Amino acid sequence: MDYSWQIAALGAPRTDLGSLPATMRTGAPDAIALHSGYPDPGLLPERLVRSAFARAARQEAALQRPDATGLSELRAWFAAELAATAPDGVAPPTFKDVLVVPGSQSGLVAVFRSLVPVGGVLLMESPTYWGAILAAKQAGVRAVPVPHGPEGPDVDALARAFAETGARAFYGQPTFANPTGAQWSPTVGQAVLDVVAKHGAFLVEDDWAHDFGIDDDPRPLASLDGDGRVVYLRSLTKSVSPSVRVAAVVARGPVQERVRAVAGAENLYVSGLLQAAALDVVTQPGWTAHRRALRQRLRERRDLLLASLAQHAPAVEVESVPAGGLHAWVRLPDGTDVAALARDCEAHGLLVAPGSGWFVAEPTGAYLRLGFAGPDPGAFGRAARILGERMAAAAP
């Protein structure tokens, strides 16, 4: 068939969405998958999820259209979880401040479109979640990078970026950032809130890894916010099940109405069956026990991967041990052709994710994101050997 006529009919694309990063690629069935961004099914609360779906299927939620803002009980759960960490003197959010969305990716697009005009500036940590970079492109906004390190973004650079661009929003991941696993220190978190307030702006807080703490607990900045400056996203997709695409946007004031309008126009509502199942899982006593056990299992996997790299690929530099999350962010020797190395590793049975996809602008070095929550941690030693051997083969 000849579809060439579509080129003239479609015209130029309105946004350059680019290509999806290596995390979405599938390789040979026997390949070692260190590129994955999702936890292995064995790390999920399988029994809770299966039981929840069975019960949800017997409820009215399986047959009725839910409210556009989400099930009130699930919205109340999201609000109560955040309110539990609010200090004295800060009014906690209520269920009225919560909007349920079909996954955080959808929520990010709706939030960015609500906060930033088309062609406007959105400040973003760099490196940061590739999906947020994609969401900014989908929203038609211009992302401007702000460098960050193990304790969070460079606050002085953030202040300069606000002053120079006139931006009115900053996107960040204070809790176990993707890809680095870094957690903002309390000092940096408060400083960011102060800078945002000074410039009359919003902080978009993406709390994707709330359930994946290893060495520390999540500290949502939204719980410190009584002025409506923080727009907070909390996802259950990766911690409950990839099939349960349920997340929440917590926002106060007029911005809540704008996000609801944008999200409603795109999604209408989120499946009531998925919402009922998600609520069932997180309100079961076994959910707390699962999260407690998950912390130890993630620690064991992380430490095994880092030890394997130290033994078999000593040229790989781990700049900081991730305090949580699902990934290790590692630096390769300067001058490494990361894309070529990834292709060579794949040819030898190892899938890795080149770090370039997580930078808002040009990469500041040669990086890989290596997942320690994927399948078969027993293969970490072999994976590190393959990486070390392919790096040695590529060295001049």
N, C-alpha and C positions, 0 to 999 in steps of 0.2 A: 504493500500500500504506500501511496505517496502522500505524506502529510506536510509537504513543504509549504502548502498554502497557509498553514497556521502561523508561519513566521511573520507574514504581513498582518494577519488578523490580530495576533497577540501584541505585536510591537515589542518595545524594549521592556524588560521586567522593571516593575516599580521599585523593587528593592533587591539588592544583591544578597541573597540568603546564603550563598556559599555552599559548601558541602559539609555533610555531617562528619564529625571527627571519628577517629579510629575506634572509639568506644562502641559505636553502633555496628561495627563490622563483624561478620561471622567468618570463622576460619575453618580449617579441617576439623573433623569431629574429635581427633585425638590431640589437637593443639592445646598447649597450656595457656589458659586465658587470663593473663594479667592485665588485660586492657578493659575488662568489664567494669561498669559503674554500678552494678547491682549486686546485692549479696547473694550468695549461694542459697538455694531453697532450703538447705539444711540449717540455715541461720534464721529462718523465718518461723513464726509461731504457727506451724502447719495445723496442729490439732485445733487451736483456737479459730483459725480461719475457716477450716472445713465445717466445724460446728456452727460458726456464725452464719455461714451461707445457708446451711440447712434450716436454721431458725428464721433467718430473714426471708427465705422463700415462702414461709408459712404466714408471713405478716402482710398487712395491707400495703406496705411499702413496695411489695413485689408487683402490685397491680395499679397503684395510683400514681398520678403525677405529683411529685413533691413541690413544696414551696420553692420559688426561684432562689431564695436566700439560703436554703438548706433545711434539713431537719432541725427543729428547735433544740432537741435533746443533744444532737451532735454539736451544734453551735455553742450550747451551754458548756459542753465538755471542753471544747477548745478554749473558751473564755476562762473557765475555772482553772485549767492547767496553767495558763499565763498568770492569772490572778494569784495563784499560790506562791509565786516568787516575787510579788510586788511588795516593796517595803512600806512601812507605815507612812502615811501622809500622801501616798500616791493612789488615786482612785483607780481601782481595778477595772478591766473591761467587763462588759456584760455580753450576753448572747446577741444583743442587738448590734454589737460592734463587729460581729463575725459574719463573713460570707463564705459559704462552702463552694469550692470550685473543683473542676475535674482535673486535678493535678496542679503542681506548682508552676509548670510551664505555661499553662493557660492563665494562671493567676499573674505571672510576671508580665505577660503581654498586656493584660487588662490594666495592671497597675502602671506600667510605663506609659500606656496611652492616656491614662487618666491624669498623670502628673506632668508629663512633658509634651509640649505641642510638637506636631510633625516638623522635623528639621531642627528641633531644639536639642539642648545638650543634657546628657545624663552622665554623671560622674560614676565611675565603676572602679572597684579594686582591680588590680592587674598583677598577677594572673587571677582569673576568676572562672566561675562556672561557664562552660561554653554555651549552655542553654540560655543563660542570661544574655550573653552577647548576641545570640540568635534572636532572642525575644526583642532586644533593642532594635535590631534590623527590621524585624516584623512590624514593630511599632513605628518605624520611620523616624527614629531619633538617633542623634549622633553621640556615640559613646566616647568619653574622654577618660583615659586611664589615670589612676592614682596608684602609685607603687605601695606595696605592703610587704611586711616581713612576718617573722614568727609571732609577734605580739599584736599584729594588726596593721592598719594602713598608716602611712606617713602623715601625721596630723598636719604638719606644716605644709606639706604638698597639697593636702586636701583643702586647706584654707586658701592657698594660692589659686587652686583650680576654681574654687567658688568665686573668688574675686575677679579672676581673669575671664571666666566664661559667662558669669551671671546665671549659672545653673541653679535649679531649684530642687534637685533631687540627687541623692547619692545611694548607689546600690552596694551592699556589702554582706558578708557572711561572718558575723562575729563568732559563731559557734562551729568549730571544726570545718573550716573552709574547704571547699572543693576548688582546686585540687590539692592544696598544701596540707590540710589537716590542722592548720593553725587556729588558735583561739585567741580572740582579742583579750588583752589584759584589762582588768577593771579600769585602770588609769586611762588607757587608750579609748576604751568604750565611752567613758564619761567625757573625754576630750572631744570625741567625734560628736556626741550629742550637743556639746557646747558650740562647736563650729557650725553645726547644722542650725541651731537656734539663732546664732549670730547673723546668719545669712538668710533667715526666714525660709528655710528649706525643709525638705523631707529626707528621712533616712528610710530606705527600703531594706528591711532586715529579712534575709532569707535564712530561715532556721531549718534547712533540709535535713540536717544530721542530728536533730534534737535527741533521737533515740540511740545514737551511736557513740556515746561517751566511753572513753577508755581510761584515761588518767585523770579526768576532770568531769565535772557536771556542767550541763548547759546553763548559761547565764543570759537569758534573753534581755536585750536592752529595752524591748517594748515594755517590760514590766516596770521600768524606771520612768516611763513617759506618761505624764499626765496632761500633756498639751496637744496631743494628736500629731506629733511630729514624726512618729515612727509608724510606718506601714509594714505590718508583720505578716510573713508567710510561713506557714507550718504544714509540712507534708507528711502523710502517712504511707505514701506509695511504696517507698523502699523498705520501711520497717515492718509494715503489715503484710503487703504482697504487691508485686508489680501489677497484678490484676485488679487491685483496689485503688484506682486512681482517684483519690480523695485528698484534698488539701483545703486549707482555710486562709483567707485574708482577713486580718484584724486591723481595722482602721476606725478612727473616730472623727466626727465632724463631716463637713461637706465632701471631703475626699471619699468617704465611704459611699455616698450616694453616686459619685461619679464612677467609682470602680464597679458598683452594682450595675449601673446602666451599661457600661461597656461589656462586662462579663455576661450580663443577661442577653444583650444583643447577639453575642457570639455563641453562647452555649444554651440559652433558655433555662436549663436547670441541670443538676447532676443526678444521675440514676439513684432513685430512692433505695433500690436493692443494695447498691454499693455502699451508700451512706449507712443503712441499717447494719450491714455486715461490719463496717469499720467501727461503728459505735459499739457493737456487741463485743468485738475483740478488745478494744481499749478499756472497757469497763468490767472485764472479767478479772477475778483475782489472779489468774495465771499470767496476765499481761505484765504485772510488776515482776513476777518471778522470771518470766522470759527475758525481760530487759536486764535483770541482774545477771543472769547466766550469759547473756549475749556479750556483756562487757568483758567478762573473762575470756570468752572464746575469741573475741576480736583482739584482745591483748596477746593471746598466744599466737594467733596468726600473724599479727604485725611483727612481733618479736622474732618469729621464725623467718619471715621474709627478710628482715633487716640483717639478721645473723647470716643468712644464706648469701646475701649480697656482700657482706663484709668478707666472707670466706672465699667466694668464687668470682666476685666481680669487684675487687678492691678499688678500681678506678672510678666506681660510681660513688658520688658524694651525697650523703643524706644530710641536708643542711639543718633539718630539725626533725625530731621524732614526733609524728602526729599524735596529738593528745586525744584524738577521736576521729570519727569518720571511717571511710572504707579504703583509703588510698595512702600510698607513700609517694612523695614528690621528690624526685632525685635529679641531681645535676650530673651531666656527663662532661668529659674534658672539653675545653673550648676548641672549636673547630670541628666538632663531631657533626657529620651529616646525619641528623636524627632520622629523617625520612628514609634514607638509604639503610640505616641501621635497623629500623623497624621492619623494612621489607626483607632484609637478610635474616633477621630473627624469625620472621614468619615462615620463610623457606625452610628453617630448621626446627619448626614446630613450636614457636613461642610467639604469642600475640602481645604486643606492648603498645601503649598509646603515646605518640609523640606529643610533647608539651606545647607545641606552637598553637594548638587550637584553644588554649585557655588564656591567651594574651589578647588584651583589647587592642594593642598596637603591635609593634615588632617585638619578638621575643627578646628577653634580656640575657639569654643564655641557652645552652642546649639542655633540655629537660625531658624526662619521661614521667608519666604518671603510672604507677604500678599498683594494681588493686590486690589487697590481701584478703578480701572477703569473698572472692570468687571460688570456683570449684577446686577441690583437691589440693589442700595445703601441703600434702605429702610430696607434691611435685615442685615445691619452691626451690629446693636444692638444685634440681635439674634445670629449672628455669634460670637460676642465677648462673649456672655453669654455661648455658647457652649464651646468655647475655655477655658474660665475661669473654667467652671465646670469640664471639662475633665482633666485640669491640676490639679485641687484640688483632683480629684478622683485618680490620679496617684501619688500624693505626698505621701511619706512614713509616 
